[in-house]
Amino acid sequence: MRRLIFFLFFICFTINSSAQEFQARITVVSNRVANNVNQNSFRTLQTALNNLLNNHKWTSDNYLPNERIQCNFLLNLESTNDINVYNASLTIQAARPVFNCTYLSPIINFQDENISFKYVDFQQLEFNENRISGTDALVSNLTAVFAYYAYMILGFDYDSYGLRGGEPYFQKAQNIVNNAPDGRNISGWKAFDGVRNRYWLVENMLNSRHTIIHDVYYNYYRGGMDKLYEDENNARTEILNVLNLLNNFATDNPNKMITQFFFQGKSSELIKTFSKAPQQDKARASELLQRLDLTNASKYKDELK
């Protein structure tokens, strides 16, 4: 059990055991919105989104406050020609604690650039998984997007503690995709909306041909990161094994979204992990990382010599 494992490694206090799952911070940026729009509405939007993420019960598990998943969302708005309708990009960052230290490892670091929604000041934000599309697609799209990423964060987090532990939450995210709001300017929910969007991310995690990805997340964290403090050499070997697994996956499944998604935000962590490795392991790690994480290939080449 993910919660039991977590409990054994952290000091727990006698407090309310029904605390919610997230310690989320949502920031709304509106400097690209026209000056004739009341900026106070974006402050109420920010408060409403924080309440949605932090006060909604997303699982049936009881979380202690020190178990809550730390995450940040940055919603960057811009005006449209329609009243109370906005386009936005959303940056999602979530971290997972590493056992026996204070370090938080990035488990999600992703930007979704295709969000359109409607918001009227003091509009109540609620998510109902039985009425995802609601009565107004543009109004419902905002809560659907945030609920989707809440479940994806839970899926990756649970996968990192128990093998395939995140599947129920990936299934919930897929339910949102299948029943997502549909309308003019709404995108990101369909296979034809692009090759790296909400549809493809959850598809990659639930595709029966990609089950090795669940092994990747579990082995990277439980066999690798969580063991670095007590047995650095064996932990590093396990992380190198994970890179080999990912290399095999990428060779058999080129250009899958999940491959690059895994590495986003992890370059510094991986460089630090292998900087003290034996030269043979360091060279192999550098070779694999340059191949798998093209965005940071030059960093790996320069810093893992």
C-alpha angles and dihedrals in degrees: 000000000000093000094049092051090049092049093055092058102044135060109248127204131210098260141125107309095201095074114143125255103252139062090192130170116198119192122190116204115197106169091116092055118101116269093238091070117094106250091205089074090065091054090054089046090053091050092047092051092048089052092048094053099038102037103038115094105235100174139025091241124103113235125199113222092252089054095057115122112249113224141155131208124193114194110193111194135201131181127258130195090259123085114254091000120120140182116217148172119223124207113200122196126174130171135202123209118242114224121257095013141062095246119122115208117211109244096172128024108159141141121216108198101181110076126131123174146154122239130174120193112274092008108158114243115212133157122215115178089203093056103033097150093045123185096299115043096203092050093048095045094076096054091041091056094048093045090049092055092043089058093043091053089050090048095054092041094052091044088057092057102037131023107263088350093139098060097102090056094045086052090053090050090050090051088058090050092049093049099032123143112272126203149102113327093004110126143154097069100085133072090235094053091085141300097270111045142107093286095054097042095060091036090058091052095049100037107116090220091060101054090123088075089069088054088051094056094042096046094043093056108027097034097031122022096030091053099046093096097050101033113011097176096052092042091053090049089054092051089050088052088053090053089052090051090051091048090054090047093049091048092052094038109033121194096011113160095228094063095063091034090061093057099046108118094004103093096096091044093052094045091052091046094054100033091091096038123119110275094252093053092043091053092048092048091049091050093050095043094050088053097044103036104042094170091066099029094118091051092054092046093051100040102037099055 
